[in-house]
Amino acid sequence: MSCDPLLASLKECLLNSDCVVKNGHLPSECFKSYPEQLPDQCHSLRRALFNCKRGQLDMRKRFRGNNVTNSGTPSTARADSPAIQPS
């Protein structure tokens, strides 16, 4: 699974942040020198992107795939459990 959607979301978050829009800093400057001016969403997206890229290099996850959801936290669903519980 590609990390491109997370990267695009992070770029959009950075470009819309007050650090870039109001203060005129570069996105890279905002992360390095002014992290307190970035919203929590940008920090969460950066952490999720890091975990996604790390998962691409992890040999244990190569067979199972990267577990990335919209919230950036791993899914709790198991592969051996049925999606619909029998009644």
Residue, then its C-alpha position, 0 to 999 in steps of 0.5 A: m500500500s502506498c503512503d501517497p494519500l498520507l503525504a498529500s494530506l500532510k502537504e495540504c495541512l501544512l500549506n493551510s496552517d497559520c505558520v505558512v499562510k499568516n507568517g510566511h514560513l516555508p513548510s520545512e521551516c515550520f516543522k523544524s523551527y516552529p512546530e508549536q504553530l502547527p495544528d495537532q492534525c499536521h503532527s498526527l499526519r506526520r506521525a502516520l506518514f512516518n509509521c507508513k514508511r517504516g512499515q514499508l521497510d519492515m519485513r514482517k509487514r511486507f506479507r501482511g501489508n501496511n495497516v493504515t486507516n484514516s485516523g492513522t491508527p492500526s486496525t483491530a480487525r483480524a484476518d482470521s475473524p469473519a467480518i460478519q458475525p453469525s447470528 
